[in-house]
Amino acid sequence: MSKSSRPTAQKRAKEKARQEKQQQKEARRLQSKERKTDVGLRGGEEDPDIAGIRLGPQPLPPEWDSVAKSNEEKK
């Protein structure tokens, strides 16, 4: 009782499709990587989200000055 057709042709087609898909994924990854490096910060530029931040405790913003003074008076 043998099979009516050999599955090797199907296997070959499936494997070829898998390899093509992997190549497309790799090309997409490389494009994404290149795009990220092109958009990244250039030398000497500072990230605007963290501009002016120093190490250690940060000073309170002006709107919090009155709260801090009232807490110091209670002590």
Secondary structure, DSSP 8 states (H G I E B T S, - for coil): ---SS-THHHHHHHHHHHHHHHHHHHHHHHHHHHHHHHHS--TT---TTSTT--SSS----GGGHHHHHHHHHH-
